[in-house]
Amino acid sequence: MSHRSADFTNLLNTTKKLLSDLMSIPQNYDVMFFHGGGTGQFAAIPLNLRALSKNVENPTADYAVTGSWSHKAMDEGAKYIHTHKVFDIKKPFVTVPDPSTWNTNPEAAYLYYCANETIHGVEFQEPPTSLPGVPLIADISSNILSRYFDVSKHGMFFAGAQKNVGISGVTIVGVQKDLIGHQQPHTPAVLSFKEIHKDNSLYNTPCSYGIYITKLVLEWIRDLGGVDELEKRNKTKASLIYDLIDSSEGFYRNPVDKKYRSRMNIPIRIKEGDEALEAKFIKESISRGMISLKGHRSVGGIRASLYNAITIDETQTLADFMKEFMEEHKN
């Protein structure tokens, strides 16, 4: 199917409408599909929004750094704009300072945050509040459509599709329309909000098959009962694991501040970080048909990722295995 055909244009527009309906995206926003993943947006955001800074001589942007992904976003953004951390916390990234204490800048082009840090298991339960006239920007790559997200509080959001809405290769971007058209002259066309908006995501050949898969996933979510139903399921799934951790008398530990525990990604340590037992846990879990439970190399341990496609029954299987493993090795 040609990406310039009427059939594909219809598929593209249907996908945009499905997402807009599921997320209750207001009409003063445009939904676009980019290449380059979330990492591409780390550069696209300052390139497109730098001009919004009220500090003309030294344009600046605020970043809430709560883990590896927001840190990477800030490092990339620093190539194109002066970046400012609104608070200073270091690894292991297990909490978020009270937003009332953030040192935000009224001259900033935007305030950027990552709604869910996959590596560290830190998730905002509510979006932070930006200062008047400063757009709020959210990376929702790993929790899009897993819970209610108030688009109207944000100037822009973006998400790689591969966690909850499809396969790798599609990057969903939602932008308030009055934030389009401020790009720097040297902005690559494939990262320009103006160019992608003007051509309805068809400036160049899009990830056609990936968009088709996203359409199928969005239809599945709609038929399931929408975001409300998925949020109920995700709360249940997360509780199965967190309740077990909290009742394990220290055998399992989750280091994250309970106010910021992620429903999508749950880092787990055994005892005080017993690497031999953790390796045994991962090996035995594979023999039970469970894969990808090894923690990220930068933090170690175990990590349970409970994305939308994971069922309650599958999560219960993991919880049952965790109980069995604990009973065998707790002494």
C-alpha positions as CSV (number, residue, x, y, z in Angstrom):
1,M,0.0,0.0,0.0
2,S,1.4,3.4,-1.0
3,H,1.7,5.8,1.9
4,R,0.3,8.5,-0.5
5,S,-2.8,6.4,-1.3
6,A,-6.3,7.3,-0.1
7,D,-6.4,4.0,1.8
8,F,-3.4,4.8,3.9
9,T,-4.5,8.4,4.5
10,N,-7.8,6.9,5.8
11,L,-5.8,4.5,8.1
12,L,-3.6,7.3,9.4
13,N,-6.6,9.6,10.2
14,T,-8.5,6.7,11.8
15,T,-5.5,6.0,14.0
16,K,-5.3,9.7,15.0
17,K,-9.0,9.8,15.9
18,L,-8.8,6.6,17.9
19,L,-6.0,8.0,20.0
20,S,-7.7,11.3,20.3
21,D,-10.9,9.7,21.6
22,L,-9.1,7.3,24.0
23,M,-7.0,10.2,25.5
24,S,-9.7,12.9,25.2
25,I,-7.3,15.1,23.3
26,P,-8.8,18.6,22.9
27,Q,-9.3,19.9,19.3
28,N,-6.6,22.6,19.8
29,Y,-3.9,19.8,19.7
30,D,-2.5,18.0,16.7
31,V,-1.5,14.3,16.8
32,M,1.5,13.5,14.7
33,F,3.7,10.4,14.0
34,F,7.5,10.9,13.9
35,H,10.5,8.7,13.3
36,G,13.4,8.7,15.7
37,G,11.8,7.4,18.9
38,G,11.6,9.3,22.1
39,T,15.3,10.0,21.7
40,G,14.6,12.0,18.6
41,Q,12.1,14.1,20.5
42,F,14.9,14.9,23.1
43,A,16.3,17.1,20.3
44,A,13.1,18.1,18.6
45,I,11.6,19.7,21.7
46,P,14.3,22.4,22.2
47,L,14.7,22.8,18.4
48,N,10.9,23.6,18.1
49,L,10.3,25.4,21.4
50,R,13.5,27.3,22.2
51,A,12.0,30.5,20.8
52,L,9.4,30.4,23.6
53,S,11.9,31.3,26.2
54,K,11.5,34.8,27.6
55,N,15.3,35.1,28.0
56,V,16.1,36.1,24.5
57,E,19.9,36.3,25.0
58,N,20.2,33.0,26.7
59,P,17.1,30.8,26.1
60,T,16.6,28.3,28.8
61,A,14.4,25.3,29.6
62,D,13.6,23.6,32.9
63,Y,14.1,19.8,33.4
64,A,12.8,17.6,36.2
65,V,15.4,14.9,36.3
66,T,14.0,11.9,38.0
67,G,15.9,9.0,36.4
68,S,18.0,7.9,33.4
69,W,15.5,8.9,30.7
70,S,14.9,12.5,31.8
71,H,18.6,12.8,32.4
72,K,19.3,11.7,28.8
73,A,16.6,14.2,27.6
74,M,18.3,17.0,29.4
75,D,21.8,16.1,28.1
76,E,20.5,16.0,24.5
77,G,18.5,19.2,25.0
78,A,21.7,21.0,26.3
79,K,23.0,20.9,22.7
80,Y,20.3,23.3,21.6
81,I,19.2,25.3,24.7
82,H,20.5,26.2,28.2
83,T,19.1,23.5,30.4
84,H,18.3,24.0,34.1
85,K,17.5,21.2,36.6
86,V,14.6,22.3,38.8
87,F,16.0,20.2,41.7
88,D,19.2,18.3,42.3
89,I,18.8,14.6,43.2
90,K,21.3,11.9,42.4
91,K,21.2,8.2,41.8
92,P,19.7,5.8,42.8
93,F,16.6,8.0,41.8
94,V,14.0,6.6,44.2
95,T,11.8,9.6,44.8
96,V,10.7,13.0,43.5
97,P,11.1,16.2,45.6
98,D,7.9,17.9,46.6
99,P,6.9,20.0,43.5
100,S,6.4,23.0,45.8
101,T,10.1,23.1,46.4
102,W,11.1,23.0,42.7
103,N,13.2,25.9,41.5
104,T,11.4,26.7,38.3
105,N,12.2,29.6,36.0
106,P,9.4,31.9,34.7
107,E,11.6,32.6,31.6
108,A,11.9,28.9,30.6
109,A,10.7,27.8,27.2
110,Y,9.1,24.7,28.8
111,L,9.2,22.4,31.8
112,Y,10.1,18.9,30.9
113,Y,9.4,15.7,32.9
114,C,9.3,11.9,32.3
115,A,6.0,10.6,33.6
116,N,7.4,7.1,34.2
117,E,11.1,6.2,34.5
118,T,11.3,2.6,33.4
119,I,14.7,1.8,34.8
120,H,14.2,3.2,38.3
121,G,10.4,2.5,38.6
122,V,9.5,6.1,39.5
123,E,6.2,7.3,38.2
124,F,4.3,10.6,38.7
125,Q,0.8,10.0,40.0
126,E,-0.2,13.5,39.0
127,P,1.6,15.8,36.5
128,P,3.6,18.7,38.0
129,T,2.3,22.2,37.6
130,S,4.3,24.6,35.4
131,L,4.5,28.3,35.9
132,P,2.1,30.5,33.9
133,G,3.2,30.8,30.3
134,V,5.6,27.9,30.5
135,P,4.3,24.8,28.6
136,L,4.5,21.5,30.4
137,I,6.2,18.7,28.3
138,A,5.7,15.0,29.2
139,D,7.5,11.9,28.0
140,I,4.8,9.2,28.4
141,S,6.5,6.5,26.4
142,S,6.2,3.8,29.0
143,N,2.8,4.6,30.6
144,I,0.7,6.0,27.7
145,L,-2.9,4.7,27.9
146,S,-2.1,2.8,31.1
147,R,-3.9,5.4,33.2
148,Y,-5.7,8.7,32.9
149,F,-3.5,11.5,31.5
150,D,-4.8,15.1,31.4
151,V,-3.7,16.3,28.0
152,S,-5.0,19.8,28.7
153,K,-2.4,20.4,31.4
154,H,0.4,19.8,28.8
155,G,1.7,21.8,25.9
156,M,3.1,18.7,24.4
157,F,3.4,14.9,25.1
158,F,5.3,12.2,23.2
159,A,5.6,8.4,23.4
160,G,7.4,5.7,21.6
161,A,4.8,3.2,20.6
162,Q,6.7,0.1,21.6
163,K,5.6,-0.3,25.3
164,N,1.9,0.1,25.2
165,V,0.6,1.1,21.8
166,G,2.4,-0.9,19.1
167,I,5.9,-1.7,17.8
168,S,9.1,0.2,17.6
169,G,9.4,2.7,14.8
170,V,6.4,4.9,15.6
171,T,6.7,7.9,17.8
172,I,3.4,9.6,18.8
173,V,3.6,13.3,19.4
174,G,0.7,15.5,20.6
175,V,1.2,19.3,20.5
176,Q,-0.9,22.3,21.3
177,K,-1.3,23.9,17.9
178,D,-0.2,27.4,19.0
179,L,3.2,25.8,19.9
180,I,3.7,24.8,16.3
181,G,5.7,27.1,14.0
182,H,8.4,28.3,16.4
183,Q,11.2,26.0,15.2
184,Q,14.8,27.1,14.8
185,P,15.9,27.8,11.2
186,H,18.3,24.8,11.3
187,T,15.7,22.3,12.6
188,P,15.8,19.2,10.4
189,A,12.5,18.9,8.5
190,V,11.9,15.4,9.9
191,L,12.0,16.9,13.5
192,S,10.0,20.0,12.7
193,F,6.6,20.2,14.2
194,K,5.6,22.6,11.5
195,E,6.6,20.3,8.6
196,I,5.1,17.2,10.1
197,H,1.9,19.0,11.0
198,K,1.6,20.6,7.6
199,D,1.9,17.3,5.8
200,N,-0.3,15.3,8.2
201,S,2.7,13.1,9.2
202,L,3.5,12.4,5.5
203,Y,6.5,14.7,5.0
204,N,8.4,11.6,4.2
205,T,7.5,7.9,4.2
206,P,6.1,7.1,7.6
207,C,6.4,3.8,9.5
208,S,3.3,2.6,7.7
209,Y,3.2,-0.9,9.1
210,G,3.9,0.4,12.6
211,I,1.0,2.9,12.3
212,Y,-1.3,0.0,11.2
213,I,-0.3,-2.0,14.3
214,T,-0.9,1.0,16.5
215,K,-4.4,1.2,15.0
216,L,-5.1,-2.4,15.9
217,V,-3.8,-1.9,19.4
218,L,-6.0,1.2,19.9
219,E,-9.0,-0.7,18.6
220,W,-8.2,-3.4,21.2
221,I,-8.1,-0.9,24.0
222,R,-11.3,0.7,22.8
223,D,-13.1,-2.6,22.7
224,L,-11.7,-3.6,26.1
225,G,-13.4,-0.6,27.7
226,G,-10.8,2.2,27.2
227,V,-8.3,3.7,29.5
228,D,-10.6,3.4,32.5
229,E,-10.6,-0.4,32.2
230,L,-6.9,-0.6,31.6
231,E,-6.2,1.6,34.6
232,K,-8.3,-0.7,36.8
233,R,-6.4,-3.8,35.6
234,N,-3.0,-2.1,36.0
235,K,-3.8,-1.1,39.6
236,T,-4.7,-4.7,40.3
237,K,-1.6,-6.1,38.6
238,A,0.7,-3.6,40.5
239,S,-0.9,-4.4,43.8
240,L,-0.3,-8.1,43.4
241,I,3.4,-7.5,43.3
242,Y,3.8,-4.6,45.7
243,D,1.6,-6.2,48.3
244,L,3.8,-9.3,48.2
245,I,6.9,-7.3,48.4
246,D,5.6,-5.3,51.4
247,S,4.5,-8.4,53.3
248,S,7.7,-10.4,52.6
249,E,9.4,-9.1,55.8
250,G,12.4,-7.8,53.9
251,F,13.0,-10.8,51.6
252,Y,11.9,-8.7,48.7
253,R,12.5,-4.9,48.6
254,N,11.4,-2.2,46.3
255,P,13.5,0.9,47.0
256,V,11.1,3.5,45.5
257,D,9.2,6.0,47.7
258,K,5.7,4.6,47.9
259,K,4.2,7.9,46.6
260,Y,6.1,7.4,43.4
261,R,5.9,3.7,42.8
262,S,5.4,2.8,39.2
263,R,2.6,0.6,38.0
264,M,4.4,-0.3,34.9
265,N,8.0,-1.1,36.1
266,I,8.7,-2.6,39.5
267,P,12.4,-2.9,40.5
268,I,12.9,-5.7,43.0
269,R,15.9,-6.6,45.2
270,I,16.2,-9.8,47.2
271,K,17.2,-9.2,50.8
272,E,19.9,-6.6,50.7
273,G,20.8,-7.2,47.1
274,D,21.9,-10.8,47.1
275,E,23.1,-11.1,43.6
276,A,23.5,-14.9,43.7
277,L,19.9,-15.4,44.8
278,E,18.7,-12.8,42.2
279,A,20.5,-14.7,39.5
280,K,18.9,-18.0,40.7
281,F,15.5,-16.2,40.7
282,I,15.9,-15.1,37.1
283,K,17.2,-18.5,35.9
284,E,14.3,-20.3,37.5
285,S,11.7,-17.8,36.2
286,I,12.9,-18.5,32.7
287,S,12.4,-22.2,33.2
288,R,8.8,-21.3,34.2
289,G,8.3,-19.4,30.9
290,M,8.8,-15.9,32.3
291,I,11.4,-13.7,30.4
292,S,13.0,-10.3,30.7
293,L,12.8,-10.1,34.5
294,K,16.5,-9.1,34.9
295,G,16.9,-5.6,36.1
296,H,18.5,-2.9,34.0
297,R,22.3,-3.2,33.9
298,S,22.7,0.2,35.6
299,V,20.7,-0.8,38.7
300,G,20.9,-4.6,38.8
301,G,18.4,-6.9,40.6
302,I,15.0,-7.8,39.2
303,R,12.5,-5.8,37.3
304,A,8.9,-6.7,36.6
305,S,7.4,-4.7,33.7
306,L,3.6,-4.9,33.7
307,Y,2.7,-3.1,30.5
308,N,-0.9,-3.1,29.2
309,A,-0.6,-6.4,27.3
310,I,0.4,-8.3,30.5
311,T,-2.7,-9.9,32.0
312,I,-3.8,-10.1,35.6
313,D,-3.5,-13.9,35.4
314,E,0.1,-13.6,34.1
315,T,0.9,-11.2,36.9
316,Q,-0.6,-13.7,39.4
317,T,1.7,-16.4,38.0
318,L,4.7,-14.2,38.7
319,A,3.4,-13.4,42.2
320,D,2.9,-17.2,42.9
321,F,6.4,-17.9,41.7
322,M,7.8,-15.1,44.0
323,K,6.0,-16.6,47.0
324,E,7.3,-20.1,46.2
325,F,10.9,-18.8,45.7
326,M,10.7,-16.9,49.0
327,E,9.5,-19.9,51.0
328,E,12.4,-21.9,49.6
329,H,15.1,-19.3,50.3
330,K,13.9,-17.1,53.1
331,N,16.2,-18.7,55.8
